């Protein structure tokens, strides 16, 4: 039975009753005062407000003893109309169990189950800070999924909670909305979001390696086989995204993360959008050196514009992480005009496998309809390198690719550049010159 906070409540002394009677007519403030006076008595039974509060879920923070003083433990009360509780769960349970209207004549029959990706902040523990982005920091942390399971190592993006507008919070959570349905071995896994309290967090897979950019720019030598494997993994990840109608819009080596087992995963979906083709005209800091001509000219984004950026990723991979168009000396609007006017062109000035050169050339075609698709890229890789997509369930895929890599190394012991008979046939069929240098 609900306990009422009123002048006749035996839990109130005369002084408190007198204070209550002097405040007439009763209002929301008096209801809050009543809750403060009864907070010490609060248990599993709800407090019935003397004056109904605003008919929307709200809360008030008060001290344990109902008085304002420093160093006191604070608690919150939640209510919708008449009854106040220590937690939202208790509020819902009471209205459901006792068939009390939660608003007007609306009775709660059953609640909707929480989705697995809706996480509590208490499930996430932040550890080492990894970096900082536009909206907040990125941490290495752990995620507790159940009382029996071992905590999972995760990467956590947190939102700056100071001076953030509602639109900025929406933009921050836009990345989570895009990642919600993605599940592929070459795409960073999404675990969920924490939005019940500050800080708002996006929880995702932690890669125990480095970014492809860091690996390429390091002093360690990256073998040809590894470069081919990384590009194939990236193509598989991009193809999966396009199959899910997701345009990444920021394909680059810096957004390609590697695991300790040399599996590449596409990451950073902050600029990503859902759709096959969209038009968007906005300023801000955009990766001009990676963007397609139609994007720079008209603001058009499509799966084909991702493929154009994939060509820039090929360039980075075979130039040890150099930034596209770095040698031309143009930046910003000057570079944008030069790309649109075709006065500058990205080229590979080193020996590469013929089929890599073909993929690069077809991905960098000026007109979208002339570019190769992600599926076309994968088919070329399969025909030329013998690689296969990773098992989507994650079983034994590394063993298969390792065997394929060993086989290719045995076939190419005498040649630094792999130019197989299939490459010659492919080049002839596509009307490209038979060469290993572009």
PyMOL commands that set and color helices and strands:
alter all, ss='L'
color gray80, all
select helices_A, chain A and resi 14-22+28-41+88-98+121-123+166-179+212-217+224-243+253-255+288-290+293-298+303-318+332-340+354-363+368-370+374-385+397-411+421-429
alter helices_A, ss='H'
color red, helices_A
select strands_A, chain A and resi 3-4+47-48+58-63+74-79+83-85+101-103+106-107+118-119+124-132+137-143+152-158+190-194+201-205+246-247+256-258+264-266+273-274+277-279+300-302
alter strands_A, ss='S'
color yellow, strands_A
deselect
rebuild
show_as cartoon
